[in-house]
Amino acid sequence: AVQHLLVDMLQDVELARVAAYHALWAQDAAPPAERARATALAKAFASEALPRVGASAIQVFGGVGVTAELDVHRYYRRLLSLSLLCGDASHQLERVAEYALAPGERR
């Protein structure tokens, strides 16, 4: 069961990394509308996937994951606060839909 959690965590982290790389590439090479869309997509994916990774890490470490002996709980709290600070996935997906519906406008 732990292996399945670890594989799901790795998949979420790698997909979030690819979305972030695409957003970074778009900042250099894409038109402004694509930059904003790629950034919103990366934020949406990260705000969904990374708290899920943190919660799974707590499960993998068991009761020790929420004690002061390990830093897992600190990373999990940081992931939750960052997902709230950057906007949740539904907010970011609404922005992506706005860019898809009005591709010629700059936001």
GIVEN-V400665 format. One record per residue. RES is the residue in three letters. PSI is psi in whole degrees, -180 to 180 (none if undefined). OMEGA is omega in degrees with one decimal (* if undefined). Layout:
[[RES:PSI:OMEGA] [RES:PSI:OMEGA]]
This chain:
[[ALA:-35:179.7] [VAL:-37:179.2] [GLN:-39:179.1] [HIS:-40:176.3] [LEU:-43:-178.8] [LEU:-39:178.8] [VAL:-42:177.6] [ASP:-39:178.2] [MET:-44:179.2] [LEU:-42:179.2] [GLN:-45:179.2] [ASP:-43:-179.3] [VAL:-44:-179.0] [GLU:-40:178.7] [LEU:-36:175.9] [ALA:-37:178.5] [ARG:-42:179.0] [VAL:-41:177.6] [ALA:-39:178.0] [ALA:-41:176.9] [TYR:-40:178.5] [HIS:-41:178.2] [ALA:-39:177.8] [LEU:-41:176.1] [TRP:-42:-178.4] [ALA:-32:179.2] [GLN:-29:-179.8] [ASP:-36:-165.9] [ALA:-6:-173.1] [ALA:161:174.8] [PRO:163:-174.3] [PRO:-39:-179.3] [ALA:-39:179.0] [GLU:-34:177.0] [ARG:-49:-178.1] [ALA:-40:-179.9] [ARG:-44:-179.6] [ALA:-38:178.3] [THR:-44:179.0] [ALA:-39:177.2] [LEU:-42:179.3] [ALA:-42:178.0] [LYS:-40:-180.0] [ALA:-46:-178.7] [PHE:-43:-178.6] [ALA:-38:-178.0] [SER:-18:173.6] [GLU:-44:-170.4] [ALA:-42:-171.5] [LEU:-39:172.9] [PRO:-31:175.9] [ARG:-38:177.2] [VAL:-43:178.8] [GLY:-42:178.8] [ALA:-38:177.8] [SER:-35:177.7] [ALA:-39:176.0] [ILE:-42:179.3] [GLN:-39:-178.9] [VAL:-42:-178.4] [PHE:-11:177.9] [GLY:-146:-177.2] [GLY:-26:-179.5] [VAL:-22:-177.2] [GLY:-19:-179.9] [VAL:9:177.2] [THR:173:-178.9] [ALA:-6:-179.3] [GLU:-33:-179.8] [LEU:157:-179.2] [ASP:7:-175.3] [VAL:-43:-177.8] [HIS:-32:177.3] [ARG:-44:178.1] [TYR:-39:179.5] [TYR:-45:177.6] [ARG:-40:178.3] [ARG:-41:177.0] [LEU:-42:179.3] [LEU:-43:-179.3] [SER:-37:177.4] [LEU:-37:179.0] [SER:-33:176.3] [LEU:-36:-178.8] [LEU:-41:-177.5] [CYS:-3:-176.4] [GLY:141:-179.4] [ASP:175:-174.3] [ALA:-38:-179.0] [SER:-38:177.1] [HIS:-45:-179.0] [GLN:-37:178.3] [LEU:-31:173.0] [GLU:-39:176.8] [ARG:-40:177.8] [VAL:-41:179.2] [ALA:-38:177.1] [GLU:-43:179.6] [TYR:-34:179.2] [ALA:-35:-177.8] [LEU:-29:-179.8] [ALA:70:-173.8] [PRO:-23:-176.8] [GLY:-16:-177.5] [GLU:146:176.6] [ARG:133:-178.6] [ARG:none:*]]
